[in-house]
């Protein structure tokens, strides 16, 4: 079994850094936890996984998978309270 500390987290070696909050699953697609921190050098980072909401356990040497969902794009532009589209906050001066 992988060593889980008192806080309910364990480390996994990765080949690249990942975003926080990504779900971690095993080969049966059962949830092991989520990424709460990335530590170490960028070339060989370690991912800290929180196991509080885990549906399964993992053993040392098991392969784990990250379910990284692409960010969803907004279907329509944001509008201000007046109903007009928002513009960037650049200041324009007349010469």
C-alpha positions as CSV (number, residue, x, y, z in Angstrom):
1,X,0.0,0.0,0.0
2,X,1.2,3.5,-0.7
3,X,2.1,5.5,2.3
4,X,-0.7,7.9,3.2
5,X,0.2,10.5,5.8
6,X,-2.0,11.7,8.7
7,X,-3.5,14.4,6.5
8,X,-4.7,11.8,3.9
9,X,-2.2,12.7,1.2
10,X,0.4,10.8,-0.8
11,X,3.1,11.6,-3.4
12,X,3.2,10.5,-7.0
13,X,6.1,11.1,-9.4
14,X,5.1,12.7,-12.7
15,X,6.7,13.6,-16.0
16,X,5.3,17.1,-16.1
17,X,3.5,19.5,-13.8
18,X,-0.3,19.4,-13.7
19,X,-3.1,21.8,-12.7
20,X,-4.5,21.6,-9.1
21,X,-7.9,20.0,-8.6
22,X,-7.5,17.3,-11.3
23,X,-9.1,14.0,-10.3
24,X,-6.8,11.0,-10.0
25,X,-8.1,7.5,-10.8
26,X,-6.8,3.9,-11.0
27,X,-7.0,1.5,-13.9
28,X,-10.6,0.6,-13.1
29,X,-11.4,4.4,-13.3
30,X,-12.2,4.5,-9.5
31,X,-11.4,7.8,-7.9
32,X,-8.2,7.8,-5.7
33,X,-8.4,11.5,-4.9
34,X,-7.4,14.9,-6.4
35,X,-4.3,16.9,-7.0
36,X,-3.7,19.4,-4.2
37,X,-0.1,20.5,-4.8
38,X,2.8,20.1,-7.2
39,X,6.3,20.1,-5.7
40,X,9.8,19.6,-6.8
41,X,11.6,20.6,-10.0
42,X,9.7,21.3,-13.2
43,X,11.6,18.6,-15.1
44,X,10.6,15.8,-12.6
45,X,7.7,17.1,-10.3
46,X,5.9,15.2,-7.6
47,X,2.1,15.5,-7.3
48,X,0.5,15.6,-3.9
49,X,-2.8,13.7,-4.0
50,X,-5.5,14.2,-1.3
51,X,-7.4,10.9,-0.7
52,X,-10.3,12.2,1.4
53,X,-12.9,11.4,-1.3
54,X,-11.3,8.2,-2.5
55,X,-13.4,5.3,-3.8
56,X,-10.4,2.9,-4.0
57,X,-6.9,2.3,-2.6
58,X,-3.6,2.0,-4.4
59,X,-0.5,0.0,-3.9
60,X,3.1,1.1,-4.4
61,X,4.0,0.7,-8.0
62,X,0.4,1.0,-9.3
63,X,-0.1,3.3,-12.3
64,X,-2.5,6.2,-11.6
65,X,-4.2,8.4,-14.2
66,X,-5.1,12.1,-14.2
67,X,-8.5,13.0,-15.6
68,X,-7.7,16.5,-16.9
69,X,-10.8,18.1,-18.4
70,X,-10.0,20.9,-20.9
71,X,-11.2,24.4,-19.7
72,X,-14.6,25.2,-21.0
73,X,-15.0,28.3,-23.1
74,X,-17.8,30.7,-22.4
75,X,-20.5,30.5,-25.1
76,X,-21.3,34.2,-25.0
77,X,-19.3,37.3,-23.9
78,X,-19.7,38.6,-20.4
79,X,-22.0,41.5,-20.0
80,X,-22.1,44.3,-17.5
81,X,-25.1,44.9,-15.3
82,X,-26.4,47.4,-17.8
83,X,-26.5,44.7,-20.4
84,X,-23.7,46.1,-22.6
85,X,-20.7,44.0,-23.4
86,X,-17.7,44.5,-21.1
87,X,-14.6,46.1,-22.6
88,X,-11.0,45.8,-21.3
89,X,-10.0,48.4,-18.7
90,X,-7.4,50.2,-20.9
91,X,-7.3,53.9,-20.6
92,X,-7.3,55.8,-23.8
93,X,-6.1,59.4,-23.9
94,X,-6.9,61.9,-26.7
95,X,-3.9,63.7,-28.1
